[in-house]
Amino acid sequence: MNGFRLGKLFGIDIHVDWSWFLIFILVSWSLSATFGQFRPEWTVGMRWGMAIVAALIFFASVLAHELAHSVAAQSRGVPVRNITLFMFGGVANIQREPASPAEELYITIVGPLTSLFLGAVFLVWGTGRLHTLGINISVTSVQTGAFRIVLAWLGSINIMVGLFNLIPAFPLDGGRIFRALTWAITRDLRRSTRYASWLGQAIAWTMILSGGAMLFGARIPIFGSGTFNGMWMIFIGWFLNHAAVSGYRQSLIQDILTDVPVRKVMQTQIPVIAYDLPVNDLVNRSSVELDGQTFLVTAGEEVVGMVAMNEVRKSSGSPWKSVQDIMTPVRDLDFVTPDQDAADAFDRLQRLDQRQIPVMLNNQIVGLFRRKDVVRWVQFQSELGS
């Protein structure tokens, strides 16, 4: 994982991706400039100080949004691996698809409701009132106190986050709500996911085309016009389109692999090499076709470790090294078991960011669970299903 572990809340690991720091700096810089426009009497230090405080509270609000999803999932017996804060906000790593439309609706809706609730609380605190016919989110309406200005901004941005997430573009919360409702009607999760993904892609391409029009002077209601707004709209549209396609693919893989044991997908034919074989000998006798290949390392009749061809090539400039110097011993291997659910094994493979993981039974390696074998299995099962 690119980033670091921040801590744990409600038994859930909180991670921060390195890309989060970029968006944190951009938000702080933008807020500092905005505060300078509305409060020119503030010093540079005060503007940046209040901007950093506002940005930190905002991302804490994003974390609260994801925690709401996670706690709701846990209350329904759905395990949650972690929450990651990154450039585009946050994501809760919920370990399986919901068991019913009602469960998905419950887990999903609490996120936007949390953001809207926080937005209302910040606005009431910052402005001291809510209008009868609507919420005043204008920063200029706050007349007293620097912190009230921050609270007013936090109120408006949280409401915007809540409303944005309700856009029916899968895998945003709104798209998942649409999928839950469609699922309740069709009784088919896979078909409902496909419909939600199509709607998400349609919305994303509408945003991309609208952003392109804004670049050439067109004025879009709410979003305005201009180069910056147009580029931002295109960027968000591209992100939503990518998320819709990836979300559907991930959901399809999880759906097909659920209740399928690893033994049905794993590769059992693994080449064997001796532990004392010089690395350069292996490189010299190996062909290009072995790129990405993994070997079992043996000492006599005993399997003592594993080594991948890419690790071998990295060490090819060290003629004194043998395979045992670069292999991973059996005791240190991450592994899955033959009877483990293939959906869980694939999720583990993704978390480790690896192309393959050994399958072990009674401390013996019995196969490899490989990403490319999973892809073949999913393609085959999809063709059968269609």
C-alpha positions as CSV (number, residue, x, y, z in Angstrom):
1,M,0.0,0.0,0.0
2,N,1.3,3.5,-0.9
3,G,1.1,5.5,2.3
4,F,1.0,4.8,6.0
5,R,-1.2,3.5,8.7
6,L,-2.8,6.4,10.8
7,G,-4.4,4.3,13.5
8,K,-7.5,2.2,14.2
9,L,-11.1,3.2,14.9
10,F,-13.9,0.8,15.7
11,G,-11.5,-2.0,14.9
12,I,-10.9,-0.6,11.4
13,D,-7.4,0.3,10.2
14,I,-7.2,3.9,8.9
15,H,-4.6,4.5,6.1
16,V,-3.5,7.6,4.4
17,D,-2.3,7.4,0.8
18,W,0.6,9.7,-0.2
19,S,-1.7,11.4,-2.8
20,W,-3.7,12.7,0.1
21,F,-1.0,15.2,0.9
22,L,-1.2,16.7,-2.5
23,I,-5.0,17.4,-2.2
24,F,-4.5,18.6,1.4
25,I,-1.9,21.2,0.3
26,L,-4.2,22.3,-2.6
27,V,-7.2,22.7,-0.4
28,S,-5.2,24.6,2.2
29,W,-3.7,26.9,-0.5
30,S,-7.2,27.5,-2.0
31,L,-8.7,28.3,1.4
32,S,-5.9,30.6,2.3
33,A,-6.5,32.6,-0.9
34,T,-10.2,32.6,-0.3
35,F,-9.9,33.8,3.3
36,G,-7.5,36.5,2.1
37,Q,-10.2,37.8,-0.3
38,F,-12.9,38.0,2.4
39,R,-10.7,39.0,5.3
40,P,-7.9,41.1,3.8
41,E,-7.0,42.3,7.3
42,W,-5.9,38.8,8.3
43,T,-2.1,38.2,8.3
44,V,-0.6,35.6,6.0
45,G,0.1,33.4,9.0
46,M,-3.5,33.6,10.2
47,R,-4.9,32.9,6.8
48,W,-2.8,29.8,6.4
49,G,-3.4,28.7,10.0
50,M,-7.2,28.9,9.6
51,A,-6.9,27.2,6.2
52,I,-5.0,24.3,7.6
53,V,-7.4,23.9,10.5
54,A,-10.4,23.9,8.1
55,A,-8.7,21.4,5.8
56,L,-8.0,19.0,8.7
57,I,-11.5,19.2,10.0
58,F,-12.9,18.7,6.4
59,F,-10.9,15.5,6.0
60,A,-11.9,14.3,9.4
61,S,-15.5,14.8,8.1
62,V,-14.6,12.7,5.1
63,L,-13.3,10.0,7.4
64,A,-16.6,10.2,9.4
65,H,-18.5,9.6,6.1
66,E,-16.5,6.4,5.5
67,L,-16.7,5.3,9.1
68,A,-20.5,5.6,8.9
69,H,-20.4,3.1,5.9
70,S,-18.0,0.9,7.8
71,V,-19.8,0.8,11.1
72,A,-23.1,0.1,9.3
73,A,-21.5,-2.7,7.4
74,Q,-20.1,-4.2,10.6
75,S,-23.5,-4.0,12.3
76,R,-24.8,-6.3,9.5
77,G,-21.9,-8.8,9.8
78,V,-20.0,-7.5,6.8
79,P,-16.3,-7.3,7.5
80,V,-14.4,-4.1,6.8
81,R,-10.6,-4.3,6.2
82,N,-9.7,-0.7,6.3
83,I,-10.4,2.9,5.3
84,T,-8.0,4.8,3.1
85,L,-7.9,8.6,2.7
86,F,-6.5,9.6,-0.8
87,M,-6.7,12.3,-3.4
88,F,-10.3,11.9,-4.2
89,G,-11.6,11.6,-0.6
90,G,-11.9,8.3,1.1
91,V,-12.8,4.7,0.5
92,A,-13.9,2.0,2.9
93,N,-12.6,-1.5,2.0
94,I,-15.7,-3.5,2.6
95,Q,-14.9,-7.2,2.2
96,R,-18.0,-8.5,0.4
97,E,-21.0,-7.5,-1.6
98,P,-24.2,-6.9,0.5
99,A,-26.5,-9.9,0.9
100,S,-29.7,-8.1,-0.1
101,P,-30.9,-4.8,-1.6
102,A,-32.0,-3.6,1.9
103,E,-28.6,-4.3,3.3
104,E,-26.9,-2.3,0.5
105,L,-29.3,0.6,0.9
106,Y,-28.7,0.7,4.7
107,I,-24.9,0.5,4.4
108,T,-24.8,3.1,1.6
109,I,-27.3,5.8,2.7
110,V,-25.6,6.4,6.1
111,G,-22.6,8.0,4.4
112,P,-24.3,10.9,2.6
113,L,-26.6,11.4,5.6
114,T,-23.6,11.7,7.8
115,S,-22.1,14.4,5.6
116,L,-25.4,16.3,5.4
117,F,-25.8,16.1,9.1
118,L,-22.3,17.4,9.8
119,G,-22.9,20.2,7.2
120,A,-26.0,21.3,9.1
121,V,-24.3,21.2,12.4
122,F,-21.4,23.3,11.2
123,L,-23.7,25.8,9.6
124,V,-25.8,26.2,12.7
125,W,-22.7,26.6,14.8
126,G,-21.1,29.0,12.4
127,T,-24.1,31.2,11.5
128,G,-26.1,30.7,14.6
129,R,-29.3,29.9,12.5
130,L,-30.8,28.2,9.6
131,H,-33.1,30.0,7.2
132,T,-36.7,28.8,7.1
133,L,-36.6,28.2,3.4
134,G,-33.0,27.1,3.0
135,I,-29.5,27.1,4.3
136,N,-27.3,30.2,3.9
137,I,-23.9,28.8,2.9
138,S,-22.3,32.2,1.9
139,V,-19.1,32.9,3.7
140,T,-20.0,36.6,3.5
141,S,-23.0,36.0,5.8
142,V,-20.7,35.3,8.7
143,Q,-19.9,38.6,10.4
144,T,-18.1,37.7,13.5
145,G,-15.1,35.5,14.4
146,A,-12.5,33.8,12.3
147,F,-13.6,30.4,13.5
148,R,-17.2,31.0,12.4
149,I,-16.0,31.6,8.9
150,V,-14.3,28.2,9.0
151,L,-17.4,26.6,10.4
152,A,-19.5,28.2,7.6
153,W,-17.2,26.8,5.0
154,L,-17.2,23.4,6.6
155,G,-20.9,23.4,6.6
156,S,-21.2,24.2,2.9
157,I,-18.5,21.8,1.8
158,N,-20.0,18.9,3.8
159,I,-23.4,19.5,2.3
160,M,-21.8,19.6,-1.2
161,V,-20.0,16.3,-0.4
162,G,-23.2,14.7,0.7
163,L,-25.1,15.9,-2.4
164,F,-22.3,14.9,-4.8
165,N,-22.2,11.4,-3.4
166,L,-25.9,11.1,-4.1
167,I,-25.3,11.5,-7.9
168,P,-26.4,8.1,-9.3
169,A,-23.0,7.3,-10.7
170,F,-21.8,3.9,-9.6
171,P,-19.7,3.3,-7.5
172,L,-20.7,6.6,-5.8
173,D,-23.2,6.3,-3.0
174,G,-26.0,7.4,-5.3
175,G,-25.0,4.8,-7.8
176,R,-25.1,2.1,-5.1
177,I,-28.6,3.3,-4.0
178,F,-29.7,3.1,-7.6
179,R,-28.2,-0.5,-7.8
180,A,-30.0,-1.5,-4.6
181,L,-33.4,-0.2,-6.0
182,T,-32.8,-1.9,-9.3
183,W,-31.7,-5.1,-7.5
184,A,-34.9,-5.1,-5.5
185,I,-36.8,-5.0,-8.8
186,T,-34.8,-7.4,-11.0
187,R,-33.7,-9.8,-8.2
188,D,-30.3,-10.0,-10.1
189,L,-27.2,-8.4,-8.5
190,R,-25.0,-8.8,-11.6
191,R,-27.6,-7.2,-14.0
192,S,-28.3,-4.4,-11.5
193,T,-24.5,-3.7,-11.2
194,R,-24.3,-3.5,-15.0
195,Y,-27.2,-1.1,-15.2
196,A,-25.7,1.1,-12.4
197,S,-22.3,1.1,-14.2
198,W,-23.9,2.1,-17.5
199,L,-25.7,5.0,-15.8
200,G,-22.4,6.0,-14.1
201,Q,-20.6,6.0,-17.4
202,A,-23.3,8.0,-19.0
203,I,-23.2,10.7,-16.3
204,A,-19.4,10.7,-16.4
205,W,-19.3,11.3,-20.2
206,T,-21.9,14.0,-19.9
207,M,-19.6,15.7,-17.4
208,I,-16.6,15.3,-19.7
209,L,-18.5,16.7,-22.7
210,S,-19.9,19.6,-20.6
211,G,-16.3,20.3,-19.4
212,G,-15.2,20.4,-23.0
213,A,-17.9,22.9,-23.9
214,M,-17.0,25.0,-20.9
215,L,-13.4,25.3,-22.3
216,F,-14.9,26.9,-25.4
217,G,-17.0,29.4,-23.5
218,A,-20.3,27.6,-22.9
219,R,-21.9,28.3,-19.5
220,I,-23.3,25.3,-17.7
221,P,-25.9,26.0,-14.9
222,I,-24.3,25.8,-11.4
223,F,-20.8,25.0,-12.8
224,G,-20.3,28.2,-14.8
225,S,-17.7,28.3,-17.6
226,G,-14.0,29.0,-18.1
227,T,-10.8,27.0,-18.5
228,F,-10.3,26.0,-14.9
229,N,-13.9,25.0,-14.3
230,G,-14.0,23.1,-17.6
231,M,-10.8,21.2,-16.9
232,W,-12.0,20.3,-13.4
233,M,-15.3,19.0,-14.8
234,I,-13.4,16.9,-17.3
235,F,-11.1,15.5,-14.6
236,I,-14.1,14.6,-12.4
237,G,-15.9,13.0,-15.3
238,W,-12.8,11.0,-16.2
239,F,-12.5,9.8,-12.6
240,L,-16.2,8.8,-12.4
241,N,-16.0,6.9,-15.7
242,H,-12.9,5.0,-14.6
243,A,-14.5,4.3,-11.2
244,A,-17.7,3.0,-12.9
245,V,-15.9,0.6,-15.2
246,S,-13.5,-0.6,-12.4
247,G,-16.4,-0.9,-9.9
248,Y,-18.4,-3.1,-12.2
249,R,-15.4,-5.2,-13.0
250,Q,-14.5,-5.7,-9.4
251,S,-18.1,-6.5,-8.5
252,L,-18.4,-9.0,-11.3
253,I,-15.2,-10.7,-10.2
254,Q,-16.3,-10.9,-6.6
255,D,-19.7,-12.2,-7.6
256,I,-18.3,-15.0,-9.9
257,L,-15.6,-16.0,-7.4
258,T,-17.8,-16.1,-4.3
259,D,-18.2,-19.7,-3.0
260,V,-15.6,-21.0,-5.5
261,P,-12.7,-22.7,-3.6
262,V,-9.2,-21.6,-4.5
263,R,-8.3,-25.2,-5.6
264,K,-10.6,-24.8,-8.6
265,V,-8.6,-21.7,-9.9
266,M,-5.0,-22.4,-8.7
267,Q,-2.1,-23.5,-10.8
268,T,-0.5,-26.7,-9.7
269,Q,2.3,-27.0,-12.2
270,I,5.2,-25.0,-10.7
271,P,8.8,-25.4,-11.9
272,V,11.4,-26.5,-9.3
273,I,15.0,-25.3,-8.9
274,A,17.7,-26.1,-6.4
275,Y,18.5,-23.7,-3.6
276,D,22.3,-23.6,-4.4
277,L,21.8,-22.8,-8.1
278,P,23.8,-19.6,-9.0
279,V,21.5,-16.8,-10.0
280,N,23.3,-16.0,-13.2
281,D,23.0,-19.6,-14.3
282,L,19.3,-19.4,-14.0
283,V,19.2,-16.1,-15.9
284,N,21.4,-17.4,-18.7
285,R,19.4,-20.5,-19.3
286,S,15.9,-18.9,-18.9
287,S,14.1,-17.5,-21.9
288,V,11.9,-14.4,-22.2
289,E,8.8,-16.6,-21.7
290,L,9.8,-17.0,-18.0
291,D,9.1,-13.4,-17.2
292,G,6.7,-13.4,-14.3
293,Q,7.3,-17.1,-13.6
294,T,7.7,-18.3,-10.1
295,F,9.8,-21.3,-8.9
296,L,9.7,-23.6,-6.0
297,V,13.1,-23.7,-4.3
298,T,14.2,-27.2,-3.0
299,A,16.9,-28.5,-0.8
300,G,17.0,-32.2,-1.5
301,E,13.3,-33.4,-1.4
302,E,12.1,-30.5,0.8
303,V,10.6,-27.3,-0.5
304,V,12.3,-24.4,1.4
305,G,11.1,-21.3,-0.4
306,M,9.9,-19.5,-3.5
307,V,11.5,-17.1,-5.9
308,A,10.0,-15.1,-8.8
309,M,11.8,-14.5,-12.1
310,N,11.7,-10.7,-11.7
311,E,13.6,-11.1,-8.4
312,V,16.1,-13.3,-10.2
313,R,16.7,-10.7,-12.9
314,K,17.2,-7.9,-10.3
315,S,20.1,-9.9,-8.8
316,S,21.7,-11.0,-12.1
317,G,24.5,-8.5,-11.7
318,S,25.7,-10.3,-8.5
319,P,27.6,-13.4,-9.7
320,W,28.3,-14.6,-6.2
321,K,24.6,-15.0,-5.3
322,S,22.7,-18.2,-5.4
323,V,19.0,-18.8,-5.4
324,Q,18.9,-19.2,-1.6
325,D,20.2,-15.7,-1.1
326,I,17.2,-14.1,-2.9
327,M,14.3,-16.6,-2.2
328,T,11.5,-16.1,0.3
329,P,11.6,-18.9,2.9
330,V,8.4,-20.9,3.3
331,R,7.9,-19.6,6.8
332,D,7.8,-16.0,5.6
333,L,5.4,-16.5,2.7
334,D,1.9,-14.9,2.5
335,F,-0.4,-17.6,1.4
336,V,-4.0,-18.8,1.0
337,T,-5.4,-22.3,1.5
338,P,-7.0,-24.6,-1.1
339,D,-10.5,-24.5,0.5
340,Q,-10.5,-20.7,1.0
341,D,-13.1,-18.7,-0.9
342,A,-11.5,-17.5,-4.1
343,A,-13.1,-14.1,-3.7
344,D,-11.3,-13.6,-0.4
345,A,-8.1,-14.9,-1.9
346,F,-8.3,-12.5,-4.8
347,D,-9.0,-9.6,-2.4
348,R,-5.9,-10.6,-0.5
349,L,-3.9,-10.7,-3.7
350,Q,-5.0,-7.1,-4.5
351,R,-4.2,-5.8,-1.1
352,L,-0.7,-7.3,-1.3
353,D,-0.4,-5.8,-4.8
354,Q,1.0,-9.1,-6.2
355,R,0.4,-11.1,-9.3
356,Q,0.3,-14.4,-7.5
357,I,0.3,-15.9,-4.0
358,P,1.2,-19.5,-3.0
359,V,-1.5,-21.9,-1.9
360,M,-0.4,-23.9,1.2
361,L,-1.8,-26.9,3.0
362,N,-0.2,-28.4,6.1
363,N,2.9,-26.1,5.6
364,Q,3.3,-27.5,2.1
365,I,3.0,-25.4,-1.1
366,V,0.4,-27.1,-3.3
367,G,-0.1,-24.5,-5.9
368,L,-0.2,-20.9,-7.0
369,F,-3.2,-18.5,-7.0
370,R,-2.4,-16.2,-9.9
371,R,-4.1,-13.1,-11.1
372,K,-4.0,-14.2,-14.8
373,D,-5.7,-17.5,-13.9
374,V,-8.5,-15.6,-12.1
375,V,-9.0,-13.4,-15.2
376,R,-9.3,-16.6,-17.3
377,W,-11.8,-18.1,-14.9
378,V,-13.9,-15.0,-14.8
379,Q,-13.9,-14.7,-18.6
380,F,-14.9,-18.4,-19.0
381,Q,-17.7,-18.2,-16.4
382,S,-19.0,-14.9,-17.9
383,E,-19.2,-16.5,-21.3
384,L,-21.0,-19.5,-19.8
385,G,-23.4,-17.2,-18.0
386,S,-24.1,-15.1,-21.1
